[in-house]
Amino acid sequence: MPAVSAPVRVCGAETPIPPRVAELALSVVVWPGKEVEEVVSCAIEDHPDDEEHWALVRELDGPHTGAVWVVWTDRIPPYRVRQIPDCRVINPEGQACPLYEGHPGRCPFESDTPPATSGTTHL
C-alpha cells in the first residue's frame, strides 16, 4: 500500500500589526493595493519557535507586483516590512504558491512525501 502523504503544516502564529508597521506597509511601495491586515498569521511551513515568522500584510494590485510581508519573532513584535515578489512555483492543478519568492520550507500545496516525478513548475 502506498504511503499517504500529509500536506505541509503551516506555522500559523498570529500577531497584531502595530500602527507604525501598518504605515510602513502602506508606504513601502508606490503600487495600489489592498488595505493593511490588522492581525496576521505566519504563512510559512511550521518551524522552530526561535525562527522568524512571515506573514502577508498587504496584497498589491497588478501582475508581477508581489506583496508586502511582515516579519516578527515570538519575542519581538513586527519589526520588518518588505515588498517581495511572489513565489513562482505552480502545482499540477495550475495553482500558484501563495508565498513569496525564496521562502523557507515547502510551498503549502506540497506534501511531505516527494512525488515520483516533479509535479511543480517554476515560471
Summary of the structure (lengths in Angstrom):
residues: 123
radius of gyration: 15.6
end to end distance: 34.3
largest distance: 53.9
contacts: 317
relative contact order: 0.23
helix: 7%
strand: 30%
